[in-house]
């Protein structure tokens, strides 16, 4: 009996941590978007784009999708806090929200690359847009950006977007400023690098909470 009570308390504690991690991830995503919108405005102004064909306007939909997913993360945190006895349902919802957030980030980078393809002639674009947008390459793109486990769950931090070993996605950070960045994709990636800590902590907490719940039900 005593062991069962301890395990129930442990599960409740992990759900509280999951709630906190969801809120922190949502806050980080909102912070990233605010910085990104400001950075895109600076990028557009530096290139004489004020009204038509601005990068900020071009990827507006993808920005809204990231914002929506951040709101979903916060909503789920509230749901966990108000639920008397959180269950596997909340854990599954957290995993879905996490994956949707990662997909929204990928779509944001993809949209930035499409903008560069349409409006930028920089030689720094290393991969043809068609290769990125091909439907069959969607899972391959996710693997390169986030990594995956056997169940396709995102398994690496957002920092992997900028890992030095990847020639395709590398961004040189030393001495770089938004004024000298020559593509919108580079602006998006650098902003992610500097203002969004990633999804790894959330992924870990989801797994820990799931294990604690299973132990309490055994």
N, CA, C and O of each residue as an XYZ file, in Angstrom:
872
protein
N       0.828     -1.206      0.000
C       0.000      0.000      0.000
C       0.867      1.264      0.000
O       0.626      2.214     -0.745
N       1.907      1.232      0.886
C       2.768      2.399      0.983
C       3.479      2.674     -0.319
O       3.616      3.824     -0.738
N       3.938      1.593     -0.967
C       4.631      1.747     -2.242
C       3.714      2.334     -3.299
O       4.138      3.171     -4.095
N       2.461      1.902     -3.314
C       1.498      2.419     -4.288
C       1.273      3.912     -4.087
O       1.187      4.666     -5.056
N       1.180      4.333     -2.851
C       0.989      5.762     -2.557
C       2.194      6.563     -3.024
O       2.041      7.633     -3.614
N       3.387      6.052     -2.764
C       4.608      6.743     -3.177
C       4.675      6.882     -4.699
O       5.079      7.924     -5.216
N       4.282      5.842     -5.399
C       4.324      5.878     -6.859
C       3.284      6.836     -7.429
O       3.524      7.484     -8.448
N       2.128      6.925     -6.772
C       1.112      7.887     -7.202
C       1.603      9.316     -6.999
O       1.370     10.191     -7.834
N       2.281      9.536     -5.885
C       2.838     10.858     -5.607
C       3.920     11.202     -6.628
O       4.011     12.335     -7.101
N       4.743     10.195     -6.960
C       5.808     10.406     -7.942
C       5.233     10.747     -9.312
O       5.753     11.618    -10.010
N       4.164     10.065     -9.692
C       3.523     10.337    -10.981
C       2.941     11.746    -11.000
O       3.059     12.466    -11.992
N       2.316     12.125     -9.899
C       1.740     13.466     -9.814
C       2.833     14.524     -9.917
O       2.649     15.562    -10.552
N       3.962     14.253     -9.292
C       5.086     15.185     -9.346
C       5.608     15.333    -10.772
O       5.926     16.440    -11.204
N       5.697     14.225    -11.502
C       6.192     14.291    -12.871
C       5.212     15.017    -13.793
O       5.632     15.706    -14.722
N       3.924     14.869    -13.545
C       2.937     15.613    -14.330
C       3.075     17.115    -14.078
O       2.903     17.923    -14.991
N       3.384     17.480    -12.836
C       3.601     18.897    -12.520
C       4.815     19.428    -13.275
O       4.804     20.554    -13.772
N       5.860     18.610    -13.356
C       7.047     19.006    -14.112
C       6.732     19.113    -15.601
O       7.232     20.000    -16.293
N       5.898     18.200    -16.079
C       5.508     18.240    -17.493
C       4.728     19.517    -17.786
O       4.938     20.166    -18.811
N       3.836     19.866    -16.884
C       3.077     21.113    -17.041
C       4.022     22.303    -17.149
O       3.855     23.160    -18.018
N       5.015     22.353    -16.265
C       5.985     23.448    -16.276
C       6.787     23.461    -17.566
O       7.033     24.529    -18.128
N       7.196     22.296    -18.042
C       7.989     22.211    -19.258
C       7.185     22.648    -20.479
O       7.731     23.266    -21.394
N       5.904     22.333    -20.496
C       5.040     22.776    -21.593
C       4.951     24.298    -21.626
O       5.023     24.909    -22.693
N       4.793     24.900    -20.457
C       4.708     26.360    -20.372
C       6.017     27.003    -20.817
O       6.013     27.979    -21.568
N       7.130     26.456    -20.355
C       8.434     27.014    -20.712
C       8.703     26.892    -22.209
O       9.265     27.804    -22.814
N       8.308     25.780    -22.803
C       8.492     25.608    -24.242
C       7.625     26.581    -25.025
O       8.061     27.144    -26.029
N       6.389     26.776    -24.558
C       5.492     27.734    -25.209
C       6.054     29.149    -25.120
O       6.034     29.897    -26.097
N       6.555     29.508    -23.936
C       7.133     30.842    -23.760
C       8.351     31.038    -24.661
O       8.542     32.107    -25.242
N       9.169     29.997    -24.768
C      10.359     30.085    -25.616
C       9.978     30.244    -27.080
O      10.638     30.976    -27.817
N       8.924     29.566    -27.505
C       8.469     29.669    -28.889
C       7.944     31.079    -29.178
O       8.218     31.646    -30.236
N       7.192     31.636    -28.233
C       6.687     33.008    -28.409
C       7.846     34.003    -28.461
O       7.833     34.936    -29.263
N       8.836     33.801    -27.610
C      10.002     34.685    -27.615
C      10.726     34.596    -28.956
O      11.111     35.613    -29.532
N      10.905     33.382    -29.442
C      11.550     33.174    -30.737
C      10.812     33.912    -31.843
O      11.436     34.568    -32.677
N       9.476     33.807    -31.856
C       8.695     34.461    -32.909
C       8.826     35.982    -32.853
O       8.935     36.635    -33.891
N       8.813     36.540    -31.652
C       8.941     37.999    -31.515
C      10.294     38.471    -32.043
O      10.377     39.478    -32.747
N      11.345     37.741    -31.699
C      12.673     38.105    -32.180
C      12.776     37.894    -33.685
O      13.375     38.706    -34.390
N      12.188     36.801    -34.178
C      12.245     36.518    -35.607
C      11.555     37.602    -36.424
O      12.088     38.046    -37.441
N      10.384     38.028    -35.992
C       9.652     39.063    -36.740
C      10.452     40.355    -36.791
O      10.483     41.034    -37.817
N      11.102     40.693    -35.678
C      11.942     41.888    -35.656
C      13.148     41.726    -36.577
O      13.527     42.656    -37.289
N      13.744     40.538    -36.557
C      14.919     40.276    -37.390
C      14.570     40.290    -38.878
O      15.339     40.786    -39.702
N      13.404     39.739    -39.210
C      12.980     39.743    -40.613
C      12.715     41.163    -41.105
O      13.016     41.495    -42.251
N      12.153     41.996    -40.236
C      11.918     43.400    -40.604
C      13.245     44.102    -40.888
O      13.355     44.874    -41.841
N      14.248     43.830    -40.055
C      15.573     44.422    -40.271
C      16.180     43.908    -41.574
O      16.786     44.662    -42.336
N      16.004     42.612    -41.812
C      16.523     42.015    -43.044
C      15.876     42.677    -44.265
O      16.567     43.046    -45.215
N      14.556     42.821    -44.233
C      13.839     43.414    -45.367
C      14.272     44.864    -45.590
O      14.506     45.277    -46.726
N      14.378     45.635    -44.500
C      14.774     47.041    -44.638
C      16.180     47.172    -45.215
O      16.447     48.066    -46.018
N      17.070     46.282    -44.804
C      18.453     46.348    -45.285
C      18.546     46.083    -46.781
O      19.548     46.408    -47.418
N      17.488     45.488    -47.338
C      17.456     45.184    -48.773
C      16.421     46.018    -49.519
O      16.076     45.721    -50.662
N      15.933     47.062    -48.862
C      15.018     47.986    -49.509
C      13.623     47.447    -49.732
O      12.877     47.973    -50.558
N      13.258     46.394    -48.996
C      11.924     45.810    -49.099
C      11.072     46.345    -47.942
O      11.353     46.072    -46.775
N      10.033     47.108    -48.280
C       9.205     47.707    -47.233
C       7.748     47.254    -47.292
O       7.096     47.155    -46.253
N       7.236     46.983    -48.464
C       5.823     46.641    -48.592
C       5.620     45.327    -49.347
O       5.091     44.364    -48.793
N       6.040     45.291    -50.608
C       5.843     44.107    -51.433
C       7.027     43.159    -51.314
O       8.167     43.586    -51.132
N       6.743     41.889    -51.418
C       7.782     40.854    -51.457
C       8.686     40.836    -50.232
O       9.859     40.475    -50.336
N       8.161     41.216    -49.087
C       8.968     41.146    -47.864
C       8.976     39.712    -47.338
O       8.004     38.973    -47.498
N      10.064     39.341    -46.723
C      10.173     37.979    -46.180
C       9.177     37.776    -45.041
O       8.608     36.695    -44.888
N       8.974     38.814    -44.252
C       8.052     38.711    -43.114
C       6.637     38.418    -43.584
O       5.918     37.631    -42.968
N       6.245     39.052    -44.671
C       4.917     38.822    -45.218
C       4.822     37.444    -45.865
O       3.792     36.775    -45.773
N       5.896     37.031    -46.514
C       5.903     35.768    -47.251
C       5.715     34.567    -46.327
O       5.006     33.624    -46.677
N       6.347     34.592    -45.145
C       6.265     33.431    -44.246
C       5.302     33.690    -43.079
O       5.404     33.067    -42.022
N       4.374     34.615    -43.294
C       3.415     34.955    -42.243
C       2.593     33.750    -41.794
O       2.361     33.566    -40.599
N       2.156     32.936    -42.740
C       1.334     31.766    -42.395
C       2.111     30.804    -41.508
O       1.581     30.319    -40.508
N       3.360     30.522    -41.863
C       4.174     29.592    -41.081
C       4.449     30.143    -39.684
O       4.509     29.385    -38.716
N       4.615     31.451    -39.581
C       4.795     32.075    -38.261
C       3.551     31.874    -37.416
O       3.639     31.579    -36.224
N       2.387     32.037    -38.040
C       1.129     31.852    -37.318
C       0.959     30.400    -36.856
O       0.399     30.145    -35.790
N       1.440     29.464    -37.654
C       1.343     28.055    -37.278
C       2.195     27.753    -36.051
O       1.767     27.015    -35.164
N       3.396     28.317    -35.997
C       4.242     28.134    -34.811
C       3.561     28.767    -33.591
O       3.584     28.204    -32.497
N       2.962     29.932    -33.792
C       2.260     30.606    -32.709
C       1.087     29.766    -32.214
O       0.858     29.662    -31.009
N       0.351     29.171    -33.138
C      -0.784     28.319    -32.779
C      -0.318     27.122    -31.954
O      -0.940     26.766    -30.953
N       0.779     26.508    -32.383
C       1.293     25.353    -31.655
C       1.783     25.737    -30.265
O       1.646     24.956    -29.324
N       2.347     26.921    -30.128
C       2.769     27.393    -28.811
C       1.551     27.571    -27.904
O       1.603     27.252    -26.716
N       0.469     28.075    -28.463
C      -0.767     28.229    -27.693
C      -1.320     26.871    -27.280
O      -1.855     26.723    -26.182
N      -1.192     25.881    -28.158
C      -1.651     24.527    -27.830
C      -0.849     23.946    -26.666
O      -1.406     23.264    -25.805
N       0.446     24.213    -26.641
C       1.292     23.743    -25.543
C       0.829     24.336    -24.217
O       0.736     23.641    -23.206
N       0.544     25.619    -24.244
C       0.098     26.287    -23.007
C      -1.292     25.796    -22.592
O      -1.556     25.615    -21.403
N      -2.164     25.584    -23.548
C      -3.500     25.067    -23.246
C      -3.407     23.697    -22.586
O      -4.128     23.412    -21.629
N      -2.518     22.848    -23.100
C      -2.359     21.518    -22.532
C      -1.816     21.593    -21.104
O      -2.204     20.798    -20.248
N      -0.934     22.533    -20.853
C      -0.412     22.716    -19.498
C      -1.546     23.064    -18.533
O      -1.598     22.565    -17.409
N      -2.445     23.921    -18.990
C      -3.598     24.289    -18.166
C      -4.509     23.088    -17.943
O      -5.043     22.898    -16.850
N      -4.680     22.290    -18.972
C      -5.506     21.082    -18.860
C      -4.929     20.108    -17.826
O      -5.674     19.526    -17.038
N      -3.617     19.935    -17.832
C      -2.981     19.041    -16.866
C      -3.153     19.577    -15.446
O      -3.414     18.815    -14.514
N      -3.005     20.877    -15.290
C      -3.136     21.479    -13.955
C      -4.551     21.321    -13.408
O      -4.734     21.124    -12.207
N      -5.544     21.404    -14.278
C      -6.942     21.363    -13.819
C      -7.507     19.941    -13.721
O      -8.565     19.725    -13.130
N      -6.793     18.980    -14.304
C      -7.272     17.600    -14.246
C      -6.903     16.970    -12.903
O      -5.741     16.998    -12.497
N      -7.885     16.408    -12.227
C      -7.629     15.833    -10.909
C      -6.668     14.654    -10.987
O      -5.815     14.484    -10.116
N      -6.804     13.845    -12.026
C      -5.939     12.676    -12.167
C      -5.507     12.549    -13.628
O      -6.146     11.836    -14.402
N      -4.418     13.242    -14.013
C      -3.933     13.153    -15.396
C      -3.612     11.710    -15.769
O      -3.231     10.904    -14.920
N      -3.771     11.402    -17.035
C      -3.592     10.023    -17.492
C      -2.742      9.968    -18.762
O      -2.116     10.951    -19.159
N      -2.741      8.799    -19.379
C      -2.015      8.599    -20.628
C      -2.518      9.539    -21.719
O      -1.786      9.872    -22.651
N      -3.770      9.961    -21.591
C      -4.346     10.878    -22.571
C      -3.563     12.185    -22.624
O      -3.296     12.700    -23.710
N      -3.196     12.722    -21.478
C      -2.431     13.971    -21.426
C      -1.005     13.759    -21.947
O      -0.435     14.645    -22.584
N      -0.444     12.600    -21.678
C       0.899     12.304    -22.176
C       0.893     12.222    -23.700
O       1.772     12.774    -24.362
N      -0.102     11.532    -24.250
C      -0.212     11.444    -25.706
C      -0.422     12.815    -26.336
O       0.132     13.117    -27.393
N      -1.227     13.639    -25.676
C      -1.475     14.990    -26.182
C      -0.192     15.817    -26.175
O       0.060     16.597    -27.093
N       0.615     15.640    -25.131
C       1.880     16.369    -25.037
C       2.821     15.959    -26.166
O       3.490     16.800    -26.766
N       2.866     14.667    -26.444
C       3.733     14.174    -27.516
C       3.265     14.700    -28.880
O       4.083     15.067    -29.724
N       1.964     14.732    -29.084
C       1.417     15.260    -30.341
C       1.764     16.736    -30.485
O       2.189     17.172    -31.555
N       1.587     17.502    -29.423
C       1.906     18.937    -29.458
C       3.383     19.161    -29.756
O       3.738     20.044    -30.537
N       4.237     18.364    -29.136
C       5.672     18.486    -29.369
C       6.010     18.220    -30.840
O       6.749     18.984    -31.462
N       5.468     17.140    -31.383
C       5.752     16.795    -32.772
C       5.207     17.842    -33.739
O       5.850     18.163    -34.739
N       4.026     18.372    -33.441
C       3.459     19.407    -34.296
C       4.293     20.685    -34.246
O       4.427     21.389    -35.247
N       4.847     20.975    -33.080
C       5.708     22.148    -32.955
C       6.973     21.974    -33.783
O       7.407     22.905    -34.462
N       7.559     20.794    -33.730
C       8.771     20.540    -34.523
C       8.465     20.628    -36.015
O       9.264     21.165    -36.783
N       7.319     20.105    -36.425
C       6.926     20.166    -37.836
C       6.694     21.610    -38.278
O       7.008     21.980    -39.409
N       6.143     22.418    -37.379
C       5.909     23.828    -37.703
C       7.234     24.563    -37.880
O       7.354     25.440    -38.735
N       8.228     24.203    -37.068
C       9.549     24.813    -37.208
C      10.181     24.421    -38.540
O      10.796     25.250    -39.210
N      10.026     23.158    -38.917
C      10.550     22.697    -40.204
C       9.877     23.443    -41.346
O      10.538     23.861    -42.298
N       8.563     23.610    -41.251
C       7.828     24.329    -42.292
C       8.283     25.782    -42.384
O       8.315     26.360    -43.471
N       8.635     26.369    -41.246
C       9.117     27.746    -41.231
C      10.439     27.861    -41.983
O      10.635     28.787    -42.770
N      11.333     26.925    -41.737
C      12.618     26.913    -42.443
C      12.406     26.652    -43.930
O      13.056     27.265    -44.778
N      11.494     25.740    -44.235
C      11.197     25.418    -45.640
C      10.639     26.646    -46.367
O      11.022     26.923    -47.504
N       9.735     27.381    -45.712
C       9.154     28.580    -46.336
C      10.219     29.645    -46.562
O      10.208     30.341    -47.578
N      11.137     29.766    -45.609
C      12.231     30.725    -45.764
C      13.082     30.369    -46.978
O      13.529     31.250    -47.712
N      13.301     29.077    -47.183
C      14.098     28.643    -48.331
C      13.366     28.906    -49.645
O      13.988     29.263    -50.645
N      12.053     28.731    -49.643
C      11.279     29.031    -50.848
C      11.381     30.523    -51.176
O      11.522     30.903    -52.339
N      11.307     31.368    -50.133
C      11.447     32.809    -50.357
C      12.807     33.121    -50.983
O      12.901     33.891    -51.939
N      13.847     32.517    -50.435
C      15.187     32.739    -50.979
C      15.270     32.292    -52.434
O      15.908     32.947    -53.258
N      14.625     31.177    -52.740
C      14.624     30.666    -54.110
C      13.945     31.663    -55.054
O      14.377     31.849    -56.192
N      12.883     32.295    -54.566
C      12.110     33.207    -55.418
C      12.706     34.602    -55.518
O      12.606     35.248    -56.561
N      13.332     35.076    -54.426
C      13.726     36.482    -54.378
C      15.200     36.725    -54.090
O      15.640     37.874    -54.084
N      15.978     35.661    -53.849
C      17.386     35.843    -53.527
C      18.241     35.109    -54.534
O      17.906     33.999    -54.949
N      19.344     35.723    -54.931
C      20.250     35.104    -55.902
C      21.561     34.696    -55.250
O      22.555     34.450    -55.933
N      21.557     34.625    -53.921
C      22.786     34.322    -53.197
C      23.307     32.937    -53.551
O      22.537     32.001    -53.764
N      24.609     32.827    -53.608
C      25.245     31.528    -53.901
C      25.296     30.639    -52.669
O      25.729     29.489    -52.753
N      24.854     31.164    -51.511
C      24.952     30.387    -50.273
C      23.867     29.327    -50.160
O      23.908     28.484    -49.264
N      22.895     29.369    -51.067
C      21.857     28.340    -51.045
C      22.440     27.055    -51.604
O      22.720     26.955    -52.798
N      22.623     26.066    -50.727
C      23.364     24.877    -51.114
C      22.494     23.750    -51.659
O      22.984     22.886    -52.387
N      21.210     23.750    -51.315
C      20.356     22.640    -51.710
C      19.171     23.160    -52.515
O      18.508     24.097    -52.070
N      18.878     22.591    -53.680
C      17.737     23.031    -54.478
C      16.445     22.931    -53.690
O      16.235     21.974    -52.945
N      15.577     23.925    -53.857
C      14.316     23.927    -53.128
C      13.476     22.716    -53.477
O      12.785     22.174    -52.614
N      13.522     22.281    -54.733
C      12.730     21.124    -55.137
C      13.092     19.890    -54.323
O      12.230     19.061    -54.031
N      14.366     19.766    -53.956
C      14.793     18.620    -53.165
C      14.181     18.642    -51.778
O      13.889     17.598    -51.194
N      13.991     19.857    -51.257
C      13.450     19.997    -49.909
C      11.946     19.805    -49.904
O      11.386     19.241    -48.964
N      11.291     20.279    -50.964
C       9.841     20.277    -50.982
C       9.246     18.991    -51.530
O       8.033     18.798    -51.447
N      10.052     18.120    -52.081
C       9.524     16.868    -52.620
C       8.833     16.083    -51.528
O       9.398     15.854    -50.458
N       7.600     15.669    -51.805
C       6.794     15.011    -50.777
C       7.475     13.821    -50.155
O       7.351     13.609    -48.949
N       8.186     13.040    -50.931
C       8.828     11.839    -50.411
C       9.971     12.127    -49.473
O      10.432     11.226    -48.773
N      10.450     13.381    -49.435
C      11.594     13.710    -48.605
C      11.190     14.285    -47.256
O      12.057     14.696    -46.485
N       9.890     14.326    -46.948
C       9.432     14.935    -45.714
C      10.026     14.261    -44.484
O      10.522     14.942    -43.587
N       9.981     12.915    -44.431
C      10.526     12.213    -43.272
C      12.033     12.359    -43.214
O      12.605     12.470    -42.130
N      12.687     12.358    -44.381
C      14.132     12.521    -44.426
C      14.528     13.890    -43.871
O      15.524     14.023    -43.159
N      13.719     14.915    -44.216
C      13.982     16.267    -43.728
C      13.876     16.310    -42.212
O      14.721     16.914    -41.551
N      12.841     15.673    -41.649
C      12.670     15.657    -40.203
C      13.837     14.958    -39.528
O      14.302     15.392    -38.474
N      14.309     13.880    -40.132
C      15.425     13.137    -39.544
C      16.672     14.006    -39.485
O      17.382     14.017    -38.479
N      16.938     14.739    -40.567
C      18.130     15.575    -40.609
C      18.038     16.726    -39.606
O      19.038     17.104    -38.996
N      16.846     17.275    -39.441
C      16.702     18.438    -38.583
C      16.606     18.089    -37.112
O      17.175     18.785    -36.270
N      15.884     17.006    -36.787
C      15.602     16.716    -35.393
C      16.105     15.359    -34.924
O      16.268     15.154    -33.721
N      16.356     14.430    -35.834
C      16.651     13.059    -35.428
C      15.359     12.371    -35.046
O      14.343     13.035    -34.842
N      15.376     11.015    -34.942
C      14.170     10.309    -34.557
C      14.521      8.985    -33.911
O      15.602      8.439    -34.130
N      13.606      8.480    -33.121
C      13.777      7.191    -32.499
C      12.972      6.179    -33.293
O      12.438      6.508    -34.353
N      12.876      4.948    -32.794
C      12.166      3.906    -33.523
C      10.695      4.218    -33.705
O      10.059      3.684    -34.614
N      10.131      5.088    -32.843
C       8.711      5.415    -32.967
C       8.504      6.796    -33.575
O       7.449      7.409    -33.410
N       9.539      7.283    -34.292
C       9.468      8.560    -35.001
C       9.293      9.752    -34.083
O       8.902     10.828    -34.535
N       9.574      9.580    -32.814
C       9.499     10.717    -31.893
C      10.747     11.565    -32.050
O      11.846     11.026    -32.184
N      10.596     12.894    -32.035
C      11.760     13.755    -32.136
C      12.698     13.454    -30.982
O      12.277     13.452    -29.825
N      13.954     13.200    -31.280
C      14.857     12.719    -30.245
C      16.061     13.607    -29.997
O      16.917     13.270    -29.179
N      16.144     14.745    -30.693
C      17.297     15.604    -30.475
C      16.856     17.044    -30.274
O      15.762     17.445    -30.671
N      17.731     17.800    -29.652
C      17.470     19.204    -29.394
C      17.408     19.993    -30.692
O      17.937     19.566    -31.718
N      16.748     21.165    -30.633
C      16.720     22.036    -31.806
C      18.128     22.488    -32.164
O      18.359     22.929    -33.290
N      19.071     22.392    -31.238
C      20.441     22.783    -31.549
C      21.002     21.946    -32.684
O      21.936     22.379    -33.360
N      20.456     20.758    -32.911
C      20.932     19.908    -33.991
C      20.674     20.525    -35.362
O      21.253     20.099    -36.361
N      19.807     21.523    -35.402
C      19.593     22.226    -36.661
C      20.889     22.879    -37.140
O      21.066     23.137    -38.330
N      21.784     23.138    -36.200
C      22.980     23.904    -36.529
C      24.246     23.123    -36.237
O      25.321     23.711    -36.120
N      24.138     21.803    -36.117
C      25.309     21.013    -35.791
C      26.387     21.214    -36.847
O      26.096     21.236    -38.043
N      27.625     21.360    -36.406
C      28.718     21.718    -37.308
C      29.005     20.649    -38.342
O      29.608     20.937    -39.376
N      28.583     19.415    -38.080
C      28.872     18.342    -39.019
C      27.970     18.317    -40.235
O      28.216     17.541    -41.159
N      26.935     19.137    -40.268
C      26.003     19.114    -41.386
C      26.341     20.222    -42.380
O      26.178     21.402    -42.069
N      26.805     19.856    -43.560
C      27.119     20.861    -44.569
C      25.867     21.524    -45.102
O      25.887     22.700    -45.464
N      24.772     20.773    -45.151
C      23.542     21.288    -45.759
C      22.906     22.379    -44.906
O      22.339     23.337    -45.431
N      23.004     22.225    -43.576
C      22.269     23.143    -42.719
C      23.172     24.029    -41.860
O      22.697     24.691    -40.937
N      24.466     24.043    -42.161
C      25.402     24.772    -41.312
C      25.214     26.284    -41.445
O      25.008     26.804    -42.542
N      25.290     26.974    -40.311
C      25.267     28.434    -40.286
C      26.510     28.896    -39.540
O      26.740     28.462    -38.411
N      27.300     29.746    -40.128
C      28.496     30.246    -39.465
C      28.090     31.366    -38.522
O      27.560     32.387    -38.960
N      28.333     31.182    -37.228
C      27.854     32.127    -36.229
C      28.888     33.185    -35.879
O      28.510     34.289    -35.488
N      30.175     32.892    -36.003
C      31.215     33.796    -35.557
C      31.208     35.099    -36.354
O      31.344     35.101    -37.577
N      31.046     36.208    -35.627
C      31.096     37.509    -36.263
C      29.939     37.793    -37.192
O      30.019     38.692    -38.030
N      28.862     37.036    -37.054
C      27.743     37.192    -37.985
C      26.664     38.074    -37.376
O      26.389     37.985    -36.179
N      26.062     38.909    -38.177
C      24.951     39.741    -37.733
C      23.839     39.617    -38.751
O      24.039     39.116    -39.858
N      22.673     40.077    -38.362
C      21.547     39.962    -39.283
C      21.754     40.789    -40.540
O      21.190     40.472    -41.587
N      22.550     41.840    -40.453
C      22.793     42.662    -41.629
C      23.633     41.932    -42.671
O      23.492     42.167    -43.871
N      24.507     41.046    -42.203
C      25.395     40.368    -43.134
C      24.846     39.022    -43.594
O      25.388     38.423    -44.523
N      23.780     38.538    -42.960
C      23.173     37.287    -43.409
C      22.565     37.508    -44.786
O      21.867     38.495    -45.016
N      22.836     36.580    -45.699
C      22.431     36.812    -47.086
C      21.207     36.031    -47.511
O      20.803     36.132    -48.670
N      20.590     35.247    -46.615
C      19.354     34.560    -46.954
C      18.397     34.616    -45.765
O      18.817     34.747    -44.615
N      17.114     34.515    -46.065
C      16.109     34.485    -45.002
C      16.239     33.191    -44.204
O      16.023     33.178    -42.992
N      16.590     32.114    -44.881
C      16.783     30.848    -44.168
C      17.851     30.986    -43.091
O      17.701     30.452    -41.991
N      18.925     31.698    -43.404
C      19.993     31.899    -42.426
C      19.494     32.722    -41.245
O      19.867     32.462    -40.101
N      18.649     33.715    -41.524
C      18.074     34.527    -40.446
C      17.229     33.654    -39.523
O      17.335     33.748    -38.300
N      16.389     32.804    -40.119
C      15.528     31.922    -39.321
C      16.367     30.978    -38.473
O      16.097     30.802    -37.285
N      17.376     30.376    -39.071
C      18.198     29.408    -38.354
C      19.001     30.061    -37.226
O      19.095     29.515    -36.127
N      19.570     31.215    -37.505
C      20.349     31.907    -36.481
C      19.459     32.358    -35.331
O      19.873     32.324    -34.172
N      18.233     32.781    -35.650
C      17.303     33.195    -34.611
C      16.887     32.007    -33.753
O      16.778     32.127    -32.533
N      16.655     30.866    -34.385
C      16.365     29.644    -33.638
C      17.517     29.308    -32.700
O      17.318     28.994    -31.527
N      18.712     29.381    -33.241
C      19.911     29.039    -32.477
C      20.063     29.926    -31.243
O      20.443     29.455    -30.171
N      19.767     31.199    -31.404
C      20.044     32.149    -30.327
C      18.892     32.341    -29.353
O      19.101     32.838    -28.247
N      17.663     31.952    -29.745
C      16.524     32.295    -28.886
C      15.600     31.143    -28.534
O      14.660     31.324    -27.760
N      15.851     29.945    -29.096
C      14.978     28.812    -28.773
C      15.821     27.631    -28.335
O      16.647     27.135    -29.100
N      15.617     27.180    -27.110
C      16.457     26.135    -26.534
C      16.230     24.755    -27.091
O      17.081     23.882    -26.922
N      15.108     24.523    -27.751
C      14.845     23.231    -28.344
C      13.721     22.465    -27.658
O      13.067     22.966    -26.743
N      13.516     21.242    -28.124
C      12.425     20.396    -27.641
C      12.915     19.190    -26.849
O      12.116     18.360    -26.416
N      14.208     19.097    -26.664
C      14.756     17.915    -26.017
C      14.299     17.772    -24.569
O      13.995     16.669    -24.116
N      14.252     18.887    -23.845
C      13.834     18.839    -22.437
C      12.379     18.382    -22.323
O      12.031     17.606    -21.432
N      11.544     18.864    -23.223
C      10.138     18.462    -23.217
C      10.015     16.984    -23.551
O       9.254     16.264    -22.905
N      10.750     16.528    -24.548
C      10.715     15.121    -24.938
C      11.121     14.228    -23.764
O      10.496     13.199    -23.508
N      12.169     14.634    -23.059
C      12.640     13.847    -21.912
C      11.600     13.797    -20.806
O      11.383     12.749    -20.198
N      10.951     14.934    -20.544
C       9.954     14.974    -19.473
C       8.720     14.158    -19.830
O       8.116     13.544    -18.951
N       8.340     14.141    -21.084
C       7.209     13.312    -21.513
C       7.516     11.846    -21.223
O       6.681     11.117    -20.689
N       8.719     11.431    -21.579
C       9.122     10.043    -21.357
C       9.168      9.711    -19.865
O       8.720      8.642    -19.449
N       9.706     10.620    -19.070
C       9.798     10.397    -17.622
C       8.414     10.312    -16.993
O       8.172      9.474    -16.124
N       7.516     11.171    -17.427
C       6.152     11.168    -16.902
C       5.432      9.880    -17.277
O       4.694      9.315    -16.471
N       5.646      9.429    -18.479
C       5.019      8.195    -18.946
C       5.472      7.002    -18.097
O       4.660      6.151    -17.734
N       6.749      6.944    -17.787
C       7.273      5.856    -16.972
C       6.721      5.915    -15.546
O       6.388      4.886    -14.958
N       6.626      7.132    -14.998
C       6.107      7.291    -13.638
C       4.639      6.883    -13.573
O       4.206      6.262    -12.602
N       3.879      7.227    -14.599
C       2.472      6.843    -14.641
C       2.323      5.329    -14.724
O       1.488      4.743    -14.035
N       3.125      4.705    -15.561
C       3.063      3.249    -15.713
C       3.370      2.553    -14.385
O       2.736      1.556    -14.038
N       4.342      3.084    -13.652
C       4.703      2.491    -12.365
C       3.570      2.632    -11.354
O       3.353      1.743    -10.531
N       2.852      3.745    -11.416
C       1.760      3.966    -10.467
C       0.549      3.081    -10.760
O      -0.278      2.839     -9.880
N       0.450      2.598    -12.003
C      -0.685      1.761    -12.395
C      -0.377      0.268    -12.328
O      -1.268     -0.571    -12.456
N       0.893     -0.042    -12.128
C       1.302     -1.453    -12.114
C       0.766     -2.179    -10.879
O       1.015     -3.372    -10.708
